[in-house]
Amino acid sequence: MKYTVIIERGGESGYVVYCPALKGCVSQGGTREDALRNIKEAMEVYIEALVEDGLPVPTEIGKDTVELEVSAR
């Protein structure tokens, strides 16, 4: 399965990353690579728990990501 993740610089250092489709699935890391590795592991555990509990696994079918540039007036 493929999911979109959002990665942002942390408030003080490092990076915070989360998966919007998997509500509450958040991780962090000192580098982008660490943060991405950590969120992948968190997502796998999250999905495993859903399957074990007999709950549906969210998908991103029909989702579209678009970047827009806006200017200040």
CYANA upper distance limits for C-alpha pairs under 8 A (distance plus 0.5 A):
  1 MET  CA     59 THR  CA      8.44
  2 LYS  CA     60 GLU  CA      8.44
  3 TYR  CA     19 CYS  CA      7.62
  3 TYR  CA     21 ALA  CA      7.77
  3 TYR  CA     59 THR  CA      8.10
  3 TYR  CA     60 GLU  CA      7.16
  4 THR  CA     19 CYS  CA      6.68
  4 THR  CA     20 PRO  CA      7.78
  4 THR  CA     21 ALA  CA      8.16
  5 VAL  CA     17 VAL  CA      7.09
  5 VAL  CA     18 TYR  CA      5.98
  5 VAL  CA     19 CYS  CA      5.00
  5 VAL  CA     20 PRO  CA      7.34
  6 ILE  CA     17 VAL  CA      5.91
  6 ILE  CA     18 TYR  CA      5.91
  6 ILE  CA     19 CYS  CA      6.89
  6 ILE  CA     20 PRO  CA      8.22
  7 ILE  CA     15 TYR  CA      7.16
  7 ILE  CA     16 VAL  CA      6.26
  7 ILE  CA     17 VAL  CA      4.74
  7 ILE  CA     18 TYR  CA      7.22
  7 ILE  CA     32 ARG  CA      8.32
  7 ILE  CA     35 ALA  CA      8.50
  8 GLU  CA     15 TYR  CA      6.05
  8 GLU  CA     16 VAL  CA      5.83
  8 GLU  CA     17 VAL  CA      6.74
  9 ARG  CA     13 SER  CA      7.47
  9 ARG  CA     14 GLY  CA      6.53
  9 ARG  CA     15 TYR  CA      4.91
  9 ARG  CA     16 VAL  CA      6.67
 10 GLY  CA     14 GLY  CA      5.67
 10 GLY  CA     15 TYR  CA      5.10
 10 GLY  CA     16 VAL  CA      6.01
 13 SER  CA     30 GLY  CA      7.52
 14 GLY  CA     28 GLN  CA      7.80
 14 GLY  CA     29 GLY  CA      6.18
 14 GLY  CA     30 GLY  CA      4.57
 14 GLY  CA     31 THR  CA      6.09
 14 GLY  CA     32 ARG  CA      8.01
 15 TYR  CA     28 GLN  CA      5.95
 15 TYR  CA     29 GLY  CA      5.91
 15 TYR  CA     30 GLY  CA      6.64
 15 TYR  CA     31 THR  CA      6.82
 15 TYR  CA     32 ARG  CA      6.66
 15 TYR  CA     35 ALA  CA      6.64
 16 VAL  CA     26 VAL  CA      7.87
 16 VAL  CA     27 SER  CA      6.44
 16 VAL  CA     28 GLN  CA      4.78
 16 VAL  CA     29 GLY  CA      7.21
 16 VAL  CA     35 ALA  CA      7.14
 17 VAL  CA     26 VAL  CA      6.32
 17 VAL  CA     27 SER  CA      5.91
 17 VAL  CA     28 GLN  CA      6.26
 17 VAL  CA     35 ALA  CA      6.86
 17 VAL  CA     36 LEU  CA      7.64
 17 VAL  CA     39 ILE  CA      7.13
 18 TYR  CA     24 GLY  CA      8.22
 18 TYR  CA     25 CYS  CA      6.29
 18 TYR  CA     26 VAL  CA      4.79
 18 TYR  CA     27 SER  CA      6.80
 18 TYR  CA     39 ILE  CA      7.44
 19 CYS  CA     23 LYS  CA      7.55
 19 CYS  CA     24 GLY  CA      8.29
 19 CYS  CA     25 CYS  CA      6.35
 19 CYS  CA     26 VAL  CA      7.22
 19 CYS  CA     43 MET  CA      8.43
 20 PRO  CA     24 GLY  CA      8.39
 20 PRO  CA     25 CYS  CA      8.26
 21 ALA  CA     58 PRO  CA      6.87
 21 ALA  CA     59 THR  CA      7.39
 21 ALA  CA     60 GLU  CA      7.20
 22 LEU  CA     43 MET  CA      8.14
 22 LEU  CA     46 TYR  CA      8.34
 22 LEU  CA     58 PRO  CA      7.28
 25 CYS  CA     39 ILE  CA      8.21
 25 CYS  CA     42 ALA  CA      7.27
 25 CYS  CA     43 MET  CA      7.11
 25 CYS  CA     46 TYR  CA      7.71
 26 VAL  CA     39 ILE  CA      7.11
 26 VAL  CA     42 ALA  CA      7.94
 27 SER  CA     35 ALA  CA      7.05
 27 SER  CA     38 ASN  CA      6.63
 27 SER  CA     39 ILE  CA      5.72
 27 SER  CA     42 ALA  CA      7.57
 28 GLN  CA     34 ASP  CA      8.00
 28 GLN  CA     35 ALA  CA      5.19
 28 GLN  CA     36 LEU  CA      8.41
 28 GLN  CA     38 ASN  CA      7.20
 28 GLN  CA     39 ILE  CA      7.74
 29 GLY  CA     33 GLU  CA      8.16
 29 GLY  CA     34 ASP  CA      5.31
 29 GLY  CA     35 ALA  CA      4.44
 29 GLY  CA     36 LEU  CA      8.21
 29 GLY  CA     38 ASN  CA      7.51
 30 GLY  CA     34 ASP  CA      6.72
 30 GLY  CA     35 ALA  CA      7.36
 31 THR  CA     35 ALA  CA      6.66
 32 ARG  CA     36 LEU  CA      6.61
 33 GLU  CA     37 ARG  CA      6.61
 34 ASP  CA     38 ASN  CA      6.53
 35 ALA  CA     39 ILE  CA      6.64
 36 LEU  CA     40 LYS  CA      6.67
 37 ARG  CA     41 GLU  CA      6.98
 38 ASN  CA     42 ALA  CA      6.69
 39 ILE  CA     43 MET  CA      6.43
 40 LYS  CA     44 GLU  CA      6.75
 41 GLU  CA     45 VAL  CA      6.84
 42 ALA  CA     46 TYR  CA      6.55
 43 MET  CA     47 ILE  CA      6.59
 44 GLU  CA     48 GLU  CA      6.56
 45 VAL  CA     49 ALA  CA      6.68
 46 TYR  CA     50 LEU  CA      6.95
 47 ILE  CA     51 VAL  CA      6.75
 47 ILE  CA     57 VAL  CA      6.99
 48 GLU  CA     52 GLU  CA      6.65
 49 ALA  CA     53 ASP  CA      6.62
 50 LEU  CA     54 GLY  CA      6.66
 50 LEU  CA     55 LEU  CA      5.48
 50 LEU  CA     56 PRO  CA      7.16
 50 LEU  CA     57 VAL  CA      6.92
 51 VAL  CA     55 LEU  CA      6.33
 51 VAL  CA     56 PRO  CA      7.62
 51 VAL  CA     57 VAL  CA      7.65
